[in-house]
Each structure stands twice: as C-alpha cells, then as structure tokens.
Amino acid sequence: EKFQGVFTKIDLGNQEAVLLKPMTYMNLSGESVQAVLNFYKLSVSDVVVVYDELDILFGQVRTRSGGSSAGHNGIKSIIQHCGESFHRVRIGIDSEHRTKHDEKDFVLKSFSKTEQEQLNNLEREVTAILTEYVYSGSLPAETRSFLV
C-alpha cells in the first residue's frame, strides 16, 4: 500500500533490485515510482521503466535513457514526479489493427492470435535486455526485433 503498487525485492548475486508494478491509474504511476525511490533512497537514474509504445511496430523493442514522454501519460507522470533521467525499455504494440480503433480502445484490446504466439519471444528479449543492464549498468543502444 505504501508504494501504491505491487512490488518485490530480488537478490541478483551481489546486487538487489526492486520490481514495481504501479497499481494506480497509468497517468498517476509517477507517484508510485517516487514513493519507492524515496523509501529506498534511490536515484531516478537507477530506474528502468518497461512499457508499451504505440509508435513502435509490434515485434520491436527499443531502449533509451532520458528524453520526453512522447505523449505517453504514464511516462509523463514519472517525469513529473521523478525527473526524466531514467532508462526505458519500450515495447512496440502498433499493428495493422490500430487504424480500426482509436488509441484508447486499441491499447485495451487483446493481442491478435499471431501476436500472442510471439509473447514468449518478447519476454525472452526483454529479459535479456534487463539482464544486460543489471550486469553492465547500461542498456543496449540498438533497436531489437524479436519476431522470427
């Protein structure tokens, strides 16, 4: 409750990580992230946010550090409450079905059957990116595609 989200601490050998899933409305997720940063006395530059990105095609994962929200309300909230110097793992969700729906409805719809079949590949790719970050301290700079 104190973090307005579901969280856990995990041991990664000689390091610890705090995993957080804010349970606020998306446009208030910065409150949850800020609460964790304050409690654990962490810097915003220690944060990696993993989120969906409408402007990237399904099947691509992009990383970056810092920057603007690009209109993403959850990211906008984190920037407002914590600053913008956190790391990002952006997961593309755009598809041909997007043109049939407005953005609000599109992001709430289920993945297509073909997309659902690729979710395990997505999980492996994001896990590899986060593992690389844990052990090297930086995110890979390239766009990665996990579709075969």
N, C-alpha and C positions, 0 to 999 in steps of 0.2 A: 504493500500500500504506500509506503513512504516514497517509492520511486514511480508510482502511477504506472506500473508495468510488471511484467513477468521477467525475473532476472535470475541469474545463477553466476557463481564464480567457478572457474575451472583452473586446474593446475596444468601448466604446459611445460613441465620439467622445471626449469629454473625461473619461470615467469608465471604470473597469474593473469587471467583475463576475466572481465566481467561481460557477460552477454545479457543484452536487454532487448525486450520487445515491448515498446510502449503500448499501453492499453488505453491511451487517451484517443480522442479524435485525432486523425492524422495532422490536422493543422495546429495541434497543441503538443505534438511529440517533443518539441524542444524543451518543454517543462520537465518531462521525464528524463531526458538526457542530461539536462542541467542538474537535476537532483542527484543523479549518480556521480557526475563529475564533482559536485560539491562534497558529497559524502566520502568518496574515496580519494579526494584531493588530487584529481587527475586534470591534465591539461586537455583542451579541445583537440590539440594536435595528436593526442593518444587515441582518438576516436576513429573508428571505421564504420561508416553507415552503409548498409546494403539495402538497396531499394529498387523498385521498378521504375522504368523510364520509357515514357510514351514516344520519345523522339528517337529511339534506337530500335532497330528491327529485332523481332523475336529471333533468338539464336546468337545474339552478340552480347558480350559483357565488356564494359569499358570501365577503366579506373581513372581517377584523377584526385588531386589534392587541392583543396581550396576552391574558390570560384563562387559564382552566383547560384541562385536556386533554379534558374531556368524555368520559373513558373511552378515548380513542384512545391505544394503547400507544406508538406512535411519537412522538406529541406529548408524552406523559408522560415519555419518555426525554429528549427535547430540553429540556424544562423542568427536569428533574432535573440535567442536565449543564450547562446554559447559562443558565437563567432563563426567565421567561415573557414577556418584553417584545419578542418577535419578531412579525413580521407573518405573517398567514396568508391563504392563498387556498384555500378549502375547496370541493371539487368534489363535488356530490351524486351518490351512486350508488344510493340507495334506489329500489326498484321493486316492482311487484306480485309479482315472483318471490321476494322476500325472505321472505315468510311461509312459503314451502315449504321453506326451508333454515335451519339455524341460522347465526348470523352468520359463524362461521369458514369454513364451506363457501361461504356466499354471496359473500364478498369474493374468494374464489379462483376463482369461476366466470367464464366468458367473458360479455361483454355480449351481450344479445339482438341479433338482426339489426337491429331498429329502432334500438336504442341505438348499434350500430356505425355505422349510417348518419349518426348525429349527432356522431360523434367529431371530424370536421373542424371543425364549428361550435364545439365545445368548445375545440379547440386555438386557433382564432382569438380566442375570447373571453378565454381565459387569457392569450394573448399580448398582447392589447390592455390587459388589466389590468396586466400586468407592465411593459409599455412606459410606461403612465401613471405607474407607481411610479418607474421609472428617471428620467423627465424631471420629475416633480413632487415626488418624495420622499415621497409618501403614496399609500395605496391608496384607491380609491373606497369609499364607505361603504355603498352600497346592494347589495341582492341583485340579481343579474343572471340572466336566463334566456336560454339560447342556443337553445332549441328553437323551431322555426318552426311 
